[in-house]
Amino acid sequence: MSKDRFVAFFDAIMAIIMTIVVLEFVIPGGTQWSDLSVLAYQILAYAVSFFWLGGMWINIHNLWHGVATVDRGVLWVNLAMLFFSSMIPFLVVYVGRNINVLVPQLLYGIDVLCITILNELSIELLARHHDRVKKLLPSFRISMAVDIGIKLVGVLIGVTVFPMAIMISVMAAMVFLIVWRTVTERKDPASPIDE
């Protein structure tokens, strides 16, 4: 299948997922700053998820640059990734309303881990047929291993001591990936990451 057709579908679904959460926010009855405080954790959860998904979307587009076609395996893995991504709006609201409760945080963490693992699998499948992706694979494997490790530590801390550690680990992983990609691109200015 042509990559362009799937990318258009992927972009449309991601745009909906990334913006639909705000429709679930309950508008406060008052107009003072203090009235907005009830939404603080929901806005935090939304911001983390929005920028995490946005970063993933940027990386996917940069990685797929130059890929002309995709096979069924890549399509199904990315469809599964979109499925788990579509759970984010529900989970953001659930976590935002129960920020330091284990079950919402754990469900959020599991969903984010599923998306992360499927993204890694998608990269591995793309690398089988595309030399450009194959060239970038060693760097992606390192960054994805650290990314998953950070999130697993967050889940472990969240389950045992501090549930909000799960969302904090997603933020930490996002910061790590931004720094990693920036450093990697500076080391190899000819890297096709941002073409």
C-alpha positions in Angstrom: 0.0 0.0 0.0 1.1 3.6 -0.6 2.5 5.2 2.5 0.7 8.4 1.7 -2.7 6.9 2.1 -2.0 5.4 5.4 -0.2 8.5 6.7 -3.3 10.6 5.9 -5.4 8.2 7.9 -2.9 8.1 10.7 -2.7 12.0 10.8 -6.5 12.4 10.9 -6.9 9.9 13.8 -4.0 11.4 15.8 -5.4 14.9 15.4 -8.7 13.8 16.7 -7.2 11.9 19.6 -4.9 14.8 20.6 -7.7 17.4 20.7 -10.8 15.6 21.8 -9.8 15.5 25.5 -10.7 19.1 26.0 -14.3 18.4 25.2 -14.4 16.3 28.4 -13.4 19.1 30.7 -16.2 20.4 32.8 -16.4 24.2 32.5 -16.2 25.7 36.0 -19.2 27.5 37.4 -17.2 30.6 38.4 -14.9 32.9 36.6 -12.1 33.3 39.2 -8.7 31.7 38.9 -9.5 29.6 41.9 -12.5 28.1 40.0 -10.0 26.7 37.5 -8.1 24.9 40.1 -10.4 21.9 39.9 -9.1 21.4 36.3 -5.4 21.6 37.2 -4.7 17.9 37.2 -6.8 17.3 34.1 -4.9 20.1 32.3 -1.6 18.6 33.5 -2.6 15.1 32.3 -3.8 16.6 29.0 -0.5 18.6 28.4 1.7 15.5 29.2 -0.3 13.3 26.8 -0.7 16.0 24.1 3.0 16.7 23.9 4.0 13.0 24.3 1.7 12.0 21.4 2.8 15.0 19.4 6.5 14.0 19.9 5.7 10.5 18.8 3.8 11.9 15.7 6.9 14.1 14.8 9.2 11.1 15.1 7.0 8.9 13.1 6.8 11.4 10.3 10.5 12.0 10.3 11.2 8.3 10.3 8.8 7.6 7.5 10.3 10.3 5.2 11.4 8.5 2.1 9.4 5.4 2.7 7.2 4.8 -0.3 5.2 1.7 0.6 4.2 -0.2 3.7 3.3 -3.9 4.1 0.4 -5.5 6.0 2.5 -6.0 9.1 3.4 -2.3 9.4 -0.3 -1.4 8.8 -1.6 -3.8 11.4 1.0 -2.7 14.0 0.2 1.0 13.4 -3.5 0.3 13.5 -3.0 -1.4 16.9 -1.0 1.7 18.0 -3.9 3.9 16.9 -6.2 1.7 19.0 -4.2 2.2 22.2 -3.7 5.9 21.3 -7.5 6.3 21.0 -7.8 5.3 24.7 -5.7 8.3 25.7 -8.6 10.8 25.8 -10.6 8.6 28.3 -7.5 7.8 30.3 -6.4 11.5 30.5 -9.7 12.5 32.0 -9.8 9.4 34.3 -6.2 10.1 35.6 -6.8 13.9 35.7 -9.8 13.4 38.0 -7.9 10.8 40.1 -4.3 11.9 39.9 -2.9 10.0 42.8 -5.0 6.9 42.6 -3.3 3.7 41.4 -5.9 2.1 39.0 -6.3 5.2 36.7 -2.5 5.8 36.7 -1.7 2.1 36.1 -4.2 1.9 33.2 -2.6 5.1 31.7 0.9 3.6 32.2 -0.1 0.3 30.6 -1.6 2.1 27.6 1.4 4.3 27.1 3.7 1.3 27.3 1.6 -0.5 24.7 1.8 2.5 22.4 5.6 2.7 22.9 6.2 -1.0 22.3 4.0 -1.0 19.1 5.9 2.1 17.9 9.2 0.2 18.4 7.8 -2.8 16.6 6.6 -0.6 13.7 10.2 0.8 13.4 11.6 -2.8 13.4 9.2 -3.8 10.6 9.9 -0.7 8.5 13.6 -1.4 8.8 13.2 -4.8 7.1 12.4 -3.1 3.7 13.8 0.4 4.0 17.6 1.1 4.1 17.1 4.6 5.5 15.2 3.2 8.5 17.7 0.4 8.9 20.5 2.9 9.2 18.7 4.7 12.0 17.7 1.4 13.8 20.6 1.2 16.3 20.0 4.7 17.6 16.3 4.0 17.9 16.8 0.7 19.7 18.9 2.4 22.4 16.5 5.3 22.8 13.5 3.0 22.9 15.1 0.7 25.5 15.8 3.7 27.8 12.3 5.1 27.1 10.6 1.8 28.0 13.0 1.5 31.1 12.0 4.9 32.4 8.3 4.1 32.0 8.7 0.7 33.7 10.5 2.3 36.6 7.6 4.7 36.9 5.1 1.9 36.9 7.1 0.1 39.6 7.2 3.2 41.8 3.6 3.9 41.0 2.4 0.4 42.0 4.5 0.3 45.2 4.7 3.8 46.6 3.5 6.8 44.6 0.9 6.3 41.8 1.6 9.7 40.2 5.1 8.4 39.4 3.6 6.7 36.4 2.6 10.0 34.7 5.9 11.6 35.9 7.8 8.8 34.1 6.0 9.6 30.9 7.1 13.2 31.2 10.7 12.1 32.0 10.7 9.7 29.0 9.5 12.5 26.8 12.2 14.9 27.9 14.8 12.1 27.5 13.7 11.4 23.9 13.8 15.1 23.0 17.3 15.4 24.3 18.4 12.1 22.7 17.1 13.1 19.3 18.6 16.5 19.5 22.1 15.2 20.5 21.9 12.4 17.9 21.0 14.8 15.1 23.9 17.2 16.1 26.4 14.3 16.1 25.3 13.4 12.6 24.3 16.5 10.7 23.7 14.5 7.6 21.1 12.4 9.5 17.9 12.4 7.5 15.8 12.7 10.7 14.4 16.2 9.9 14.2 16.1 6.2 
